[in-house]
Amino acid sequence: MDKTNKEYIHEILMGLKSLDYIKPEEIPELDLYMDQLTTFMDSHLESTRRYSDDKLLTKTMINNYTKNKLLPAPNKKKYSKEHMLLLIFIYYFKNILSISDIQEIFTPLTEKFYGKDKKTTLEHIYEGVFSLQKEEARRLTKDVINKFKHSEEMFPEIEDEEEREFLRTFSFICMMSFDVYVKRVIIERLIDTQLKQEKEDKKSPNKNQNKK
């Protein structure tokens, strides 16, 4: 017997519980070579893989991030804990943002906080951001369940059960997609207004002085 939509959603939500972030204490303090780095990332991001043959982070990807100034160059072919923290951020950002948008975010991030001599470290930032992960996951789970319940009430007039189930699934996908779309628009506008303006102000210091 085929699974119902409710059973599929239940399985997906249960699967979300296995998704976890890489905790700062799990990241080696010792610098890693490229092969060690990709092996570490693959093993710790395994739960986010959609297909068994998906490439999570490859040598080519990492070299491109360095080339595009998303990631500082390694020191004597070795990557530090800070490199790994940045790579984890990139891994999640790249699924929804363009490379140029990630550049806009990462330029001030690395300028202000990359380096062991910084007062506020990347590790401290990482811990702060991801300390909210469990609560956010609970909130998102409730939101997904509410959207699913709403979609299951749609198209009651459709008599054909197969067609009705398809349209309800389609409606659920649309609601989820719209949610992602709105959040992406907000992120892009923040980048376009706040971060790009900061860059312009940095290029024109006289502009800031005139405002005072």
C-alpha positions in Angstrom: 0.0 0.0 0.0 1.3 3.4 -1.0 2.2 5.9 1.8 -0.1 8.8 2.4 1.1 12.4 2.3 0.9 12.4 6.1 3.2 9.4 6.4 5.8 11.0 4.0 5.8 14.3 6.0 6.1 12.5 9.3 9.2 10.6 7.9 10.7 13.9 6.6 10.2 15.7 9.9 11.7 12.7 11.8 14.7 12.9 9.4 15.1 16.6 10.2 16.0 15.6 13.8 19.1 13.9 12.5 20.3 17.1 10.9 23.0 18.7 13.1 25.6 21.3 12.8 29.3 20.8 13.3 30.0 21.9 16.8 33.1 24.1 17.3 34.7 21.5 19.7 34.4 18.9 17.0 36.7 20.9 14.6 40.3 19.9 15.0 42.6 22.5 16.5 45.4 21.3 14.2 45.5 22.6 10.6 44.5 20.2 7.9 45.6 19.4 4.4 43.0 19.5 1.6 42.3 15.8 1.7 41.9 15.8 5.4 39.6 18.8 5.2 37.2 17.3 2.6 37.1 14.0 4.5 36.2 15.8 7.7 33.5 17.8 6.0 32.0 14.8 4.2 31.8 12.8 7.4 30.2 15.5 9.5 27.8 16.8 6.9 26.6 13.4 5.8 23.1 13.9 7.1 22.6 16.8 4.7 23.3 14.7 1.6 20.3 14.2 -0.6 21.7 11.5 -2.8 24.4 9.0 -1.9 26.7 10.2 -4.6 26.3 14.0 -3.9 29.5 15.9 -3.5 29.4 18.1 -0.4 32.7 19.9 -0.6 35.3 19.1 -3.2 38.8 20.3 -3.8 37.6 22.2 -6.9 34.9 23.9 -4.8 37.3 25.0 -2.1 39.9 26.2 -4.6 37.1 28.3 -6.3 36.1 29.8 -3.0 39.7 30.9 -2.4 39.9 32.2 -5.9 36.7 34.2 -5.5 37.9 35.7 -2.1 35.3 33.8 -0.1 38.0 32.0 1.8 41.5 33.2 2.8 44.3 31.3 1.2 45.7 28.3 3.2 48.9 28.6 5.0 51.5 26.3 3.4 48.6 24.2 1.9 47.0 23.8 5.4 43.6 24.9 6.5 43.0 26.3 10.0 39.9 26.0 12.3 38.9 29.4 11.0 39.0 28.2 7.4 36.7 25.3 8.4 34.2 27.6 10.2 34.0 29.8 7.1 33.5 26.7 4.9 30.6 25.6 7.0 28.9 29.0 6.6 29.6 28.8 2.8 28.1 25.3 2.6 24.8 26.5 3.9 24.8 29.9 2.1 25.6 28.4 -1.3 22.2 26.6 -1.4 20.3 29.8 -1.5 22.6 32.7 -2.4 24.8 33.6 -5.4 28.6 33.6 -5.1 28.6 37.4 -5.4 26.1 37.7 -2.5 28.2 35.5 -0.3 31.2 37.7 -1.2 29.3 40.7 0.0 28.7 39.0 3.4 32.1 37.4 3.7 34.3 40.5 2.9 33.4 42.4 6.1 33.2 39.1 8.1 36.8 38.2 7.2 38.2 41.7 7.4 36.8 42.3 10.9 36.9 38.9 12.5 39.4 36.6 10.7 42.7 36.2 12.5 43.7 34.9 16.0 44.5 38.5 17.1 40.9 39.6 16.8 38.9 40.5 19.9 35.8 38.8 18.6 36.7 35.5 16.9 35.0 33.6 14.2 34.6 30.7 16.6 32.7 32.9 19.0 30.4 34.1 16.2 29.9 30.5 15.0 28.9 29.4 18.5 26.5 32.3 18.9 24.7 31.8 15.6 24.4 28.1 15.9 23.4 28.1 19.6 20.0 29.0 18.2 19.8 26.0 15.9 17.7 23.7 18.1 15.1 26.3 18.9 14.9 27.4 15.3 14.5 23.7 14.2 11.6 23.3 16.6 10.0 26.5 15.3 10.4 25.5 11.7 9.0 22.0 12.4 5.8 23.6 13.8 5.6 25.9 10.8 5.9 23.0 8.4 3.3 21.0 10.2 0.9 24.0 10.1 1.4 24.4 6.4 0.9 20.7 5.8 -2.4 20.7 7.7 -3.6 23.7 5.7 -2.7 22.0 2.4 -4.5 18.8 3.5 -7.8 20.8 3.7 -7.5 22.2 0.2 -9.5 21.1 -2.9 -12.2 19.1 -1.0 -14.4 19.4 -4.1 -12.0 17.2 -6.2 -13.6 13.8 -6.3 -10.7 11.9 -7.8 -8.5 10.8 -4.8 -5.3 10.7 -6.8 -5.8 14.2 -8.3 -6.8 15.6 -4.9 -3.7 14.2 -3.3 -1.5 15.6 -6.1 -3.0 19.1 -5.8 -2.6 19.0 -2.0 1.0 18.1 -2.4 1.5 20.8 -5.0 -0.1 23.3 -2.7 2.2 22.3 0.2 5.2 22.7 -2.1 4.0 26.1 -3.2 3.6 27.3 0.4 7.0 26.1 1.3 8.6 27.6 -1.8 6.9 30.9 -1.2 8.3 30.9 2.4 11.9 30.3 1.0 11.4 32.9 -1.7 10.3 35.6 0.8 13.3 34.9 3.1 15.7 35.0 0.2 14.3 38.4 -1.0 14.8 39.7 2.5 18.4 38.4 2.6 19.2 39.9 -0.8 17.7 43.3 0.2 19.8 43.3 3.4 22.9 42.7 1.3 22.0 45.3 -1.3 21.2 48.0 1.2 23.2 47.5 4.3 26.3 45.6 3.3 26.8 47.3 -0.1 26.2 50.7 1.5 28.9 49.9 4.1 31.3 49.1 1.3 30.5 52.4 -0.5 31.0 54.3 2.7 34.4 52.6 3.2 35.4 53.7 -0.3 34.3 57.3 0.3 35.5 58.2 3.9 34.8 61.9 3.1 31.1 61.0 2.8 31.0 59.8 6.4 32.8 63.0 7.6 30.2 65.2 5.8 27.4 63.4 7.6 28.8 64.3 11.0 
